Amino acid sequence: MNNDDQKRITGFYEEALNTYGNDARSVHWADAKTQHIRFEVLSKAADLNNKSILDVGCGLGDLYKFFTSKEIPVDYTGIDIVSAFIDRAQERFPDATFRAEDIFSVNEQYDYVLASGALNVTVAGGKQHYFSMIKKMFECSKKGLAFNMLNEAAHSNNETYVSYNIDEVAAYCKTLTDNVVVVADYLLWDFTVYMYKE
């Protein structure tokens, strides 16, 4: 991601955070309900109890809140390029770990890497950038990866958001592992991919 995109995205989210505070709208979800639905689908990737989790694009730490509410104990780390989100998330959830960085600077491995909404914002070289992110996230996982994207069949591309063809994404993921599962029956404009090391 180039510096212009990073500045634009940071400003985009900081403005929402200043407007909405600790709310799903600060991370540009329509509402907490659709955010929760996406979290439910991500959490079904595997038995996540007592697993180490890296949450890419963690925003305000709401995925950690979801795990806590479901009584799913995880060793959680959240990363985000928006430092204001990281500061707020650490205040909200002092028991979790949050870091202001992007996935390409992560050197550790985690049992599972999860990403909700982190691959949806329009950037230069969008497909190449996000496919590179998928590869890096998978490399950072010991067991598997789950991420969601916008479905181009129901969501058009614009200056803010980018959507993708499900078959094309699945085909790319299968160049990294034979074990790929696509879930597309929960929200019309969304799909989730599970990728496993075994």
Secondary structure as the mmCIF struct_conf table of DSSP 4:
data_model
#
loop_
_struct_conf.conf_type_id
_struct_conf.id
_struct_conf.beg_label_comp_id
_struct_conf.beg_label_asym_id
_struct_conf.beg_label_seq_id
_struct_conf.end_label_comp_id
_struct_conf.end_label_asym_id
_struct_conf.end_label_seq_id
HELX_RH_AL_P HELX_RH_AL_P1 ASN A 3 TYR A 20
BEND BEND1 GLY A 21 ASP A 23
HELX_RH_3T_P HELX_RH_3T_P1 ALA A 24 VAL A 27
TURN_TY1_P TURN_TY1_P1 HIS A 28 HIS A 28
BEND BEND2 ALA A 30 ALA A 30
HELX_RH_AL_P HELX_RH_AL_P2 ALA A 32 SER A 43
TURN_TY1_P TURN_TY1_P2 LYS A 44 ALA A 45
BEND BEND3 ALA A 46 ALA A 46
TURN_TY1_P TURN_TY1_P3 ASN A 49 ASN A 50
STRN STRN1 LYS A 51 VAL A 56
TURN_TY1_P TURN_TY1_P4 GLY A 57 GLY A 57
TURN_TY1_P TURN_TY1_P5 GLY A 59 GLY A 61
HELX_RH_AL_P HELX_RH_AL_P3 ASP A 62 SER A 69
TURN_TY1_P TURN_TY1_P6 LYS A 70 GLU A 71
STRN STRN2 VAL A 74 ASP A 80
BEND BEND4 ILE A 81 ILE A 81
HELX_RH_AL_P HELX_RH_AL_P4 SER A 83 ARG A 92
TURN_TY1_P TURN_TY1_P7 PRO A 94 ASP A 95
BEND BEND5 ALA A 96 ALA A 96
STRN STRN3 THR A 97 ALA A 100
HELX_RH_3T_P HELX_RH_3T_P2 ILE A 103 SER A 105
STRN STRN4 TYR A 110 ALA A 115
BEND BEND6 SER A 116 GLY A 117
TURN_TY1_P TURN_TY1_P8 ALA A 118 LEU A 119
STRN STRN5 VAL A 121 VAL A 121
TURN_TY1_P TURN_TY1_P9 ALA A 124 GLY A 125
HELX_RH_AL_P HELX_RH_AL_P5 GLY A 126 GLU A 139
TURN_TY1_P TURN_TY1_P10 CYS A 140 CYS A 140
STRN STRN6 SER A 141 ASN A 151
TURN_TY1_P TURN_TY1_P11 GLU A 152 ALA A 154
BEND BEND7 HIS A 155 HIS A 155
BEND BEND8 GLU A 159 THR A 160
STRN STRN7 TYR A 161 TYR A 161
STRN STRN8 SER A 163 TYR A 164
HELX_RH_AL_P HELX_RH_AL_P6 ILE A 166 CYS A 173
TURN_TY1_P TURN_TY1_P12 LYS A 174 LEU A 176
BEND BEND9 ASP A 178 ASP A 178
STRN STRN9 VAL A 180 VAL A 183
BEND BEND10 ASP A 185 LEU A 187
TURN_TY1_P TURN_TY1_P13 LEU A 188 TRP A 189
STRN STRN10 ASP A 190 TYR A 196
#
